[in-house]
Amino acid sequence: MSLDRPGVLAALTGLSHLDDPLRRQLYEHVIESDGPVSREQAAAAVSIGRTLAAYHLDKLAEAGLLTVSHQRPAGRGGPGAGRPAKLYAPTTHEITFSVPPRDYELLARLLVASVEQDESGAVQEAVNTAAHEAGRRAGAESGGDVMGALRNCGYLPHAGDDGYIKLRNCPFHRVAQNHRGVVCGLNLRLVDGLIAGCGHASAHAELDPDPDRCCVVVHDARPSPRTRR
């Protein structure tokens, strides 16, 4: 693999932007927010000035790590409404880099294709069982913290006051695009196992596909007595 290849250089450039602690804080705030973030909101979140936040956010956008949109505040429009606010959101474009080169996505696609070709359903069941066990271990290791376990697995969870959790990221997004049946089922069993490992008897996961997030949602995941102690 040559480091001079355009794709490799783009990945290196993008990842290098996250080496700066302040820039990484801003990036993490944007990807963990429930919707696009303005410069003012990002600045307040990391306790810096708006101008400095704008500079770093624009650098992250130039590197392809964030997307930019413009929107006027609700209720304001027409002459005199001012310029639309610049908003930042996570990009769907993935940046990966490996030295030496590895292709784990190809391996995943081959394994998923094998599951789909097994008409008996035995391989699918074995995969789901393995996913449930992996989730159970992740939940147990979190000490009963469902949100923490989901975050550690890459789901970027967002919880409402009612205990309803939306998963804003699918860790297997690229493979899921062409293999939704297998991957969404695996996601469901993984999250089910995670909930069991956390010891939440009332919480449960279900499939609720949405193009802007993971296909799984979690209900009734309020902190358990074990977590509150």
C-alpha positions in Angstrom: 0.0 0.0 0.0 1.4 3.4 -1.0 0.9 6.3 1.4 0.8 8.6 -1.7 -2.6 7.2 -2.8 -5.3 9.9 -2.7 -7.6 7.8 -0.5 -4.9 7.0 2.0 -3.8 10.7 2.1 -7.4 11.8 2.7 -7.8 9.3 5.5 -4.6 10.4 7.2 -5.5 14.1 6.8 -8.9 13.6 8.3 -7.7 11.5 11.3 -4.9 14.0 12.0 -7.5 16.6 12.8 -8.7 14.6 15.8 -5.2 14.7 17.3 -5.9 18.2 18.7 -7.8 17.8 22.0 -10.0 20.8 21.5 -11.0 19.8 18.0 -11.7 16.3 19.2 -14.0 17.7 22.0 -15.9 19.7 19.4 -16.2 16.7 17.1 -17.4 14.4 19.9 -20.0 17.0 21.0 -21.4 17.2 17.4 -21.6 13.4 16.9 -23.3 12.9 20.3 -25.9 15.7 19.8 -29.4 14.9 18.9 -29.4 17.1 15.7 -27.3 19.7 14.0 -25.2 21.9 16.2 -24.6 25.7 15.8 -21.3 27.4 16.4 -22.7 29.0 19.6 -23.9 25.7 21.0 -20.6 24.0 20.3 -18.7 26.9 21.9 -20.8 26.7 25.0 -20.4 23.0 25.2 -16.6 23.1 25.4 -16.4 26.5 27.1 -14.6 28.5 24.4 -15.4 31.5 22.3 -17.6 31.3 19.2 -14.9 32.5 16.9 -12.5 29.8 18.0 -15.2 27.2 17.8 -16.1 28.3 14.3 -12.5 28.0 13.2 -12.1 24.4 14.5 -15.6 23.3 13.3 -14.8 24.6 9.8 -11.5 22.7 9.8 -13.3 19.5 10.7 -15.8 20.1 7.9 -13.0 20.7 5.4 -11.5 17.4 6.4 -14.7 15.6 5.7 -15.4 14.7 9.4 -18.6 16.9 9.6 -21.2 18.2 7.2 -22.4 21.8 7.0 -25.9 23.2 6.5 -27.6 26.6 6.9 -30.9 27.2 8.7 -32.7 30.2 10.1 -34.0 29.9 13.7 -37.6 28.7 14.0 -40.1 31.4 13.5 -37.8 33.8 11.7 -37.9 34.4 7.9 -38.2 37.0 5.2 -36.5 40.4 5.0 -34.7 41.4 8.2 -34.4 37.8 9.5 -30.7 37.9 9.1 -28.4 35.2 7.7 -29.1 31.6 8.3 -27.1 30.0 11.1 -24.3 27.6 10.1 -25.0 24.1 11.5 -22.7 21.1 11.8 -23.7 17.4 11.8 -21.8 14.1 11.6 -21.0 12.9 8.1 -22.1 9.5 6.8 -18.7 9.1 5.1 -16.4 6.7 6.9 -12.7 7.2 7.3 -10.6 4.1 8.0 -6.9 3.5 7.9 -4.8 0.4 8.5 -1.0 -0.2 8.5 -0.4 -2.8 7.1 -3.5 -2.8 4.9 -6.4 -4.9 6.3 -9.9 -5.4 4.9 -12.2 -6.5 7.7 -15.2 -5.2 5.8 -14.6 -7.8 3.0 -14.4 -10.5 5.6 -17.7 -9.4 7.1 -19.4 -9.3 3.7 -18.2 -12.8 3.0 -19.4 -14.1 6.3 -22.8 -12.4 5.9 -23.2 -13.8 2.4 -22.5 -17.3 3.8 -25.3 -16.8 6.3 -27.7 -15.7 3.6 -26.9 -18.8 1.5 -27.7 -21.2 4.3 -31.3 -22.2 3.7 -31.5 -24.2 6.9 -31.2 -21.1 9.1 -28.7 -22.9 11.3 -25.8 -20.5 10.6 -28.1 -17.4 11.2 -29.1 -18.9 14.6 -25.5 -19.5 15.5 -24.5 -15.9 14.5 -27.4 -14.5 16.6 -26.5 -16.7 19.6 -22.9 -15.4 19.3 -24.1 -11.8 19.1 -26.3 -12.2 22.2 -23.4 -13.6 24.2 -21.1 -10.8 23.0 -23.7 -8.3 24.1 -24.2 -10.0 27.4 -20.5 -9.7 28.1 -20.4 -6.1 27.1 -23.3 -5.3 29.4 -21.8 -7.2 32.4 -18.5 -5.3 31.9 -20.3 -2.0 32.0 -21.4 -2.6 35.6 -25.1 -2.4 34.6 -24.8 0.9 32.6 -26.9 0.4 29.5 -25.9 3.8 28.0 -22.2 3.2 28.7 -22.3 -0.3 27.2 -24.1 0.9 24.1 -21.6 3.7 23.7 -18.7 1.3 24.1 -20.1 -0.8 21.3 -20.3 2.2 19.0 -24.0 2.9 18.9 -24.0 6.6 20.0 -27.2 6.2 22.1 -29.5 9.1 23.0 -31.9 8.6 25.8 -35.2 10.4 26.4 -36.6 11.1 29.9 -39.0 8.1 29.5 -36.1 5.7 29.1 -36.5 5.3 25.4 -33.1 5.1 23.7 -32.4 5.8 20.0 -29.2 4.5 18.6 -27.8 7.2 16.3 -25.1 5.0 14.8 -24.9 1.5 13.4 -21.5 0.1 14.0 -22.0 -2.2 10.9 -23.5 0.5 8.6 -21.6 -0.3 5.4 -22.3 -4.0 5.5 -25.9 -3.5 6.6 -26.6 -1.5 3.4 -26.8 -4.7 1.3 -27.5 -7.2 4.0 -30.1 -5.7 6.2 -31.8 -8.9 7.1 -28.8 -10.5 8.7 -27.2 -7.4 10.1 -30.3 -5.9 11.7 -31.1 -9.3 13.3 -27.6 -9.4 14.6 -27.9 -5.9 16.0 -31.1 -6.8 17.8 -29.6 -9.9 19.4 -26.5 -8.0 20.4 -28.5 -5.2 22.1 -30.8 -7.8 23.7 -27.7 -9.5 25.2 -26.3 -6.2 26.3 -29.5 -5.4 28.2 -29.5 -8.9 29.8 -25.8 -8.4 30.9 -26.7 -5.1 32.5 -29.4 -6.8 34.6 -32.3 -4.6 33.3 -35.4 -6.8 33.6 -37.8 -4.2 32.3 -35.8 -2.9 29.3 -36.2 -4.5 25.9 -35.0 -4.0 22.4 -37.0 -4.0 19.2 -36.6 -3.4 15.5 -37.7 0.0 14.4 -35.9 0.8 11.1 -35.1 4.4 10.3 -32.7 5.6 7.6 -31.0 8.1 9.9 -30.1 5.7 12.8 -29.6 2.1 13.8 -32.6 -0.2 13.2 -32.8 -1.1 16.9 -34.4 1.0 19.7 -34.4 0.3 23.4 -37.5 0.8 25.7 -37.8 1.2 29.4 -34.0 1.5 30.1 -34.2 3.6 33.2 -31.3 3.0 35.6 -31.7 -0.2 37.6 -31.2 -0.5 41.4 -27.9 -2.2 40.6 -26.7 0.9 38.7 -27.9 3.5 41.2 -26.0 1.9 44.1 
